[in-house]
Amino acid sequence: MSDPGFLIPALLGAVASLMRLPSLLRSPRDPLLRAVTAFLVSTTGVFFFGTIPMIAKVNEVTGVPNLAAPFVYTWVMACSGSGIVLIINWRGGSPERIRRASHACLAVYAALSVALFTLFALGDAPVERLRDLDTYYATTPYIREMIVLYLLAHTAAALVMSSLCWRWLPHVTGELRTGLALMMTGFALTLCYDMCKFAAVGARWAGLDWDALSTDVARALSAAAAPLVACGFAIPLTVQRLRGPWRNWTRYRRLGPLSRLVGSLAPRGTTVRMALLCPLGVRRLQRESAIRDGLLTLNPYFDLALRARVFEEARACGTDPAEAAADADAAMFLAAVAALRADPERRVITSSRGLQEGTGEYGDLVRISQSLSHTPAGNGAGPRGVRASGGTS
C-alpha cells in the first residue's frame, strides 16, 4: 500500500538532512546548525514512519499491535520540540537565555514522549489499526489519554511556533519575512489538522462517526503543511548561505571591464594561476589584486589634472559625486593606458622616482569598472563620453 502524501515529504526531508550533514560535521557545536539538523531529521522521521507501510512494519517487527502509534507520536514530539528550539536559536539573544529556553523545551517534550509510551503500556490496544487508531481507540482507557496528550502537545507546539513567528514578523524583511509567512501558513494548517483530530475523537465520545475528518482530511492537511513549514525554514537559511557567493560573483563580474583594462599590466610573476574549482571569493580577491598591481604599473602615467577636470565636468552636468569621482578615475586610467602603450620602452616608468602623491587613493573599483563599461576602452573617449585624452603629469 503506497502513501505518497507522506512519502514525498519524507524523501525531501532526507535529502535536506543529508545536505546539512557535512556542515554539521564541520561545526558540531553550532547550536543553530544542530537545531536545523534535528528539525530536518525529526520531520523526515515523522513522515517516513507515518506512512501506512512503515506503521505496519513497525508493528510487525516489534510484535506489538499498534506500538507504531507512540513511536510515531514520539517523532512528532521531537519535531515539535526541535522546531521551537530552532526558532528560539534563529531569533537570537543572549546565549544563556537561548540555552535555558532550548533545554526547557527539550525537557518538556522528552517527558511527553515518555508519558506517551507509559500510557500505551498501561492501555489495551490488541486490534491493529493502521489508519484510524485515534478514533477506534478514542474511548479506551489510557489509550484515550495517550491520544489526547499527543494532540494537546502537538497543538501547543503549533501555537507557540505561530506566536513566535507572528511577534517576529513585523521586525524583519526580505527572505526572512517570506520564510516566516510560509511557516505561519504551515502552522495554521497544522492547527486545522489538530482541530480535525479533536473533532473526530470528540465525536466518538458523543457516539458519532466523524472518522473521515481524522483519516482523510487531517492527513491531507498534514501533508500540505509540511512543505510550507519546511520551505519557510529553508528559504532564509538557503538565501543566507548563497548570499556570500552571490556577492562575490557579482563583484567579480562587475570588475570585469577594469580587469580587462589594467589587470594584465602587472609585472610577470605577480599573478597566481587559479585552479578550475577555486572558490568565488578567492577569484574575486585575485582579480582585485591584479587590478591594484596593474594600477601601480600605471601610476607614473596618471594625469591628475585630467582627473580633476573630468570630475568638475561631470559635476557640472549634475552627476552624483560618487559617480563623478568614478568617471574621473576611469578617464585617468584610460589616458594612462594610452600613454603606456605610446611608451613601449617604458621610459616614464624608468625615470619615475616614486609614486605620484595621492595617486594610490582610488574610489570604488566597482564603480570605476562600471564607468569604464559605458565606453569601449581605447576609442579615445572616456566614461559617459568625456574626452580622456591628455598627457602625463
C-alpha positions in Angstrom: 0.0 0.0 0.0 1.6 3.3 -1.1 1.4 6.5 0.8 2.7 9.3 -1.5 1.2 12.1 0.7 3.7 11.2 3.4 6.5 9.5 1.4 7.3 12.6 -0.8 7.9 14.9 2.2 9.9 12.2 3.8 12.2 11.9 0.7 12.6 15.7 0.5 13.4 15.8 4.2 16.0 13.0 3.9 17.7 14.9 1.0 17.8 18.2 3.0 19.2 16.3 6.1 22.0 14.8 4.0 22.8 18.2 2.6 23.2 19.6 6.1 25.3 16.7 7.4 28.7 18.0 6.1 28.2 21.4 7.7 27.2 19.7 11.0 30.4 17.6 10.9 32.5 20.7 10.4 30.8 22.6 13.1 29.2 20.1 15.6 28.9 22.6 18.4 27.0 25.3 16.4 23.6 25.4 18.2 21.7 26.8 15.2 23.1 24.2 12.9 22.3 21.4 15.4 18.7 22.8 15.7 18.3 22.8 11.9 19.6 19.3 11.5 17.5 18.0 14.4 14.3 19.6 12.9 15.0 18.1 9.4 15.8 14.7 10.8 12.7 14.6 13.0 10.5 15.9 10.3 11.8 13.2 8.0 11.1 10.6 10.7 7.6 11.8 11.2 6.7 11.3 7.5 8.7 8.2 6.9 7.4 6.3 9.9 4.0 7.8 9.5 3.4 6.1 6.1 1.0 3.2 6.3 3.6 0.6 5.1 6.0 1.7 7.8 3.3 1.7 10.5 2.6 -1.9 9.6 6.3 -2.8 9.5 7.0 -1.3 13.0 4.1 -3.3 14.4 5.3 -6.5 12.7 9.0 -6.1 13.7 8.2 -5.4 17.4 5.4 -7.9 17.6 3.2 -5.4 19.5 0.0 -4.3 17.8 -0.2 -0.6 17.4 3.2 0.1 19.0 3.8 2.3 15.9 1.4 4.8 17.4 3.5 6.0 20.4 6.6 5.5 18.2 5.3 8.0 15.5 3.9 10.3 18.2 7.4 10.5 19.7 8.8 11.5 16.4 6.1 14.2 16.3 7.2 15.4 19.8 10.8 15.5 18.6 9.8 17.5 15.5 7.7 19.9 17.6 10.4 20.4 20.2 13.2 20.9 17.7 11.1 23.3 15.7 10.6 25.5 18.8 14.3 25.3 19.6 15.2 26.2 16.0 13.1 29.4 16.1 14.5 30.3 19.6 18.1 30.0 18.2 17.1 31.7 14.9 15.7 34.8 16.7 19.0 35.1 18.6 19.5 36.8 22.0 21.9 36.1 24.9 23.5 32.6 24.7 22.4 31.9 28.3 18.8 32.7 27.6 18.8 30.7 24.4 20.4 27.7 26.2 17.9 27.9 29.1 14.9 28.1 26.8 16.2 25.3 24.5 16.9 22.9 27.4 13.5 23.6 29.0 11.7 22.9 25.7 13.6 19.7 25.0 13.0 18.5 28.6 9.2 19.1 28.3 8.9 17.2 25.0 11.2 14.4 26.2 8.9 14.0 29.3 5.9 14.0 27.0 7.4 11.2 24.9 8.0 9.1 28.0 4.4 9.7 29.1 3.1 8.6 25.7 4.8 5.2 25.9 3.8 4.8 29.6 0.1 5.4 28.7 0.3 3.0 25.8 1.8 0.3 28.1 -1.0 0.8 30.6 -3.7 0.6 28.0 -5.0 -2.3 25.9 -5.0 -2.0 22.1 -5.0 -5.5 20.7 -6.6 -4.8 17.3 -4.1 -3.3 14.8 -5.4 -0.1 13.3 -3.2 1.4 10.5 -5.3 4.5 9.6 -7.8 5.1 12.3 -6.3 4.3 15.7 -7.1 7.8 17.0 -10.9 7.3 16.6 -11.0 3.5 17.0 -9.5 3.7 20.5 -10.9 7.1 21.4 -12.8 5.7 24.3 -10.3 3.1 25.5 -8.8 3.9 28.9 -5.1 5.1 28.8 -5.0 4.9 25.0 -7.6 7.7 25.0 -5.3 9.7 27.3 -2.3 9.0 25.1 -4.2 10.3 22.0 -5.4 13.4 23.8 -1.9 14.1 25.3 -0.3 13.8 21.8 -2.9 16.2 20.3 -2.5 18.7 23.1 1.3 18.7 22.8 1.1 19.0 19.1 -1.3 21.9 19.2 0.7 23.7 21.9 3.8 23.4 19.7 2.0 24.8 16.7 0.6 27.7 18.8 4.0 28.5 20.3 5.8 28.5 16.9 3.0 30.6 15.3 3.2 33.1 18.2 7.0 33.3 17.9 6.8 33.9 14.2 3.9 36.4 14.5 5.8 38.5 17.1 9.0 38.4 15.0 7.3 39.1 11.6 7.0 42.9 11.9 10.7 43.3 12.6 12.1 41.6 9.6 12.1 42.0 5.8 13.1 40.1 2.7 13.6 36.4 2.6 13.2 36.1 6.4 9.8 37.7 6.3 8.8 35.3 3.4 10.0 32.3 5.4 8.1 33.4 8.5 4.9 33.9 6.4 5.2 30.4 4.9 5.8 28.9 8.3 2.8 30.6 9.8 0.7 29.3 6.9 2.0 25.8 7.6 1.4 26.1 11.3 -2.2 27.3 10.6 -2.8 24.1 8.5 -1.2 22.2 11.4 -3.7 23.7 13.8 -6.5 22.7 11.4 -5.1 19.2 11.4 -5.3 19.1 15.2 -8.8 20.5 15.2 -10.0 17.8 12.8 -8.4 15.2 15.0 -10.0 16.6 18.1 -13.4 16.8 16.4 -13.2 13.2 15.2 -12.2 12.0 18.7 -14.8 14.1 20.4 -17.4 12.8 18.0 -16.6 9.3 19.1 -17.1 10.3 22.7 -20.5 11.6 21.7 -21.4 8.4 19.9 -21.0 9.9 16.4 -18.8 8.9 13.5 -16.7 11.7 12.1 -13.8 9.4 11.4 -13.2 10.9 7.9 -12.0 14.1 9.5 -9.2 12.2 11.1 -8.3 9.6 8.4 -8.7 11.7 5.3 -9.0 15.5 6.0 -6.4 15.7 8.8 -3.9 13.5 6.9 -4.2 15.7 3.8 -3.7 18.9 5.9 -0.6 17.4 7.4 0.8 16.6 4.0 0.1 20.1 2.8 1.5 21.8 5.9 4.9 20.0 5.9 6.3 21.5 2.6 5.2 25.0 3.7 6.9 24.8 7.1 10.0 23.2 5.5 10.2 25.9 2.8 9.7 28.6 5.5 12.7 27.3 7.3 14.8 26.5 4.2 14.4 29.8 2.2 16.1 32.2 4.7 18.8 29.6 5.5 19.5 28.9 1.8 19.5 32.6 0.8 21.9 33.4 3.7 24.1 30.6 2.6 24.1 31.7 -1.1 24.3 35.5 -0.4 28.1 35.5 0.1 28.9 33.5 -3.1 26.4 35.6 -5.0 28.0 38.9 -3.8 31.5 37.5 -4.7 30.3 36.6 -8.1 28.5 39.9 -8.7 31.6 41.9 -7.6 33.9 39.6 -9.7 31.7 40.1 -12.8 31.4 43.9 -12.4 35.1 44.3 -12.0 35.5 42.7 -15.5 35.9 45.9 -17.5 38.6 47.3 -15.2 40.3 44.0 -15.0 40.5 43.8 -18.9 41.9 47.3 -19.0 44.6 47.1 -16.3 44.7 43.5 -15.0 47.3 42.3 -17.4 49.7 45.3 -16.8 51.2 43.9 -13.6 54.8 42.6 -13.8 55.1 39.0 -14.8 55.1 36.5 -11.9 52.8 38.5 -9.7 49.6 36.8 -11.0 48.8 33.4 -9.5 47.1 30.9 -11.7 43.7 29.9 -10.3 42.5 26.3 -10.1 39.4 25.3 -12.1 37.3 24.8 -8.9 38.7 27.7 -7.0 36.1 29.4 -4.7 34.5 32.6 -6.0 35.8 34.6 -3.0 39.4 33.6 -3.9 38.8 34.5 -7.6 37.4 37.9 -6.6 40.4 38.6 -4.4 42.8 37.6 -7.1 41.1 39.9 -9.6 41.2 42.8 -7.2 44.8 42.1 -6.5 45.6 42.0 -10.2 43.8 45.3 -10.8 45.7 47.0 -8.0 49.0 45.7 -9.3 48.1 47.0 -12.7 47.3 50.4 -11.3 50.7 50.5 -9.6 52.3 49.9 -13.0 50.2 52.7 -14.5 50.9 55.1 -11.6 53.7 57.1 -13.4 51.4 57.8 -16.3 48.5 59.2 -14.3 47.3 62.7 -15.2 45.8 64.2 -12.1 44.9 67.4 -13.9 42.8 65.3 -16.3 41.2 63.5 -13.4 40.3 66.9 -11.7 38.9 68.3 -15.0 36.7 65.3 -15.7 35.4 65.4 -12.2 34.4 69.0 -12.5 32.8 68.5 -15.9 30.8 65.6 -14.6 29.6 67.5 -11.5 28.7 70.4 -13.8 26.4 68.0 -15.7 24.7 67.1 -12.4 26.4 63.8 -11.9 26.3 62.3 -8.4 29.7 63.0 -6.6 30.5 59.3 -6.2 29.7 58.6 -9.9 31.7 61.7 -10.9 34.7 60.5 -9.0 34.4 57.1 -10.6 34.2 58.8 -14.1 37.2 60.9 -13.3 39.3 57.8 -12.2 38.2 55.8 -15.2 39.1 58.6 -17.6 42.5 58.9 -15.9 43.1 55.2 -16.2 42.1 55.2 -19.9 44.5 58.0 -20.6 47.3 56.3 -18.6 46.8 53.1 -20.6 47.1 55.0 -23.8 50.2 56.8 -22.6 51.7 53.5 -21.5 51.1 52.0 -25.0 52.8 55.1 -26.5 55.8 54.4 -24.4 56.9 50.9 -25.4 60.4 51.4 -23.9 58.8 52.3 -20.5 61.0 55.5 -20.2 58.4 57.2 -18.0 58.5 54.2 -15.6 62.3 54.1 -15.6 62.6 57.8 -14.9 59.9 57.7 -12.2 61.4 58.3 -8.7 58.4 57.0 -6.9 54.6 57.1 -6.8 52.9 60.4 -7.5 51.4 62.0 -4.5 47.8 61.0 -3.9 47.5 58.5 -6.8 47.4 55.5 -4.6 43.9 56.5 -3.4 41.2 55.4 -5.7 37.4 55.3 -5.3 35.2 52.3 -5.5 36.8 49.9 -8.0 33.4 48.5 -9.0 32.0 52.0 -9.7 35.1 52.7 -11.8 34.8 49.4 -13.7 31.1 50.1 -14.4 32.0 53.6 -15.6 34.5 52.1 -18.0 31.9 49.7 -19.3 29.9 52.6 -20.7 32.5 53.3 -23.4 34.9 50.7 -25.0 38.4 51.3 -23.9 40.8 52.6 -26.5 38.3 54.6 -28.6 39.7 57.9 -27.3 36.6 58.7 -25.2 36.3 58.4 -21.5 33.3 57.4 -19.5 29.9 58.8 -20.5 31.5 60.4 -23.5 34.0 62.6 -21.6 37.2 63.0 -23.6 40.1 61.1 -21.9 43.0 62.4 -23.9 45.8 64.1 -22.2 49.4 63.8 -21.3 51.0 62.6 -18.2 51.7 64.7 -15.2 
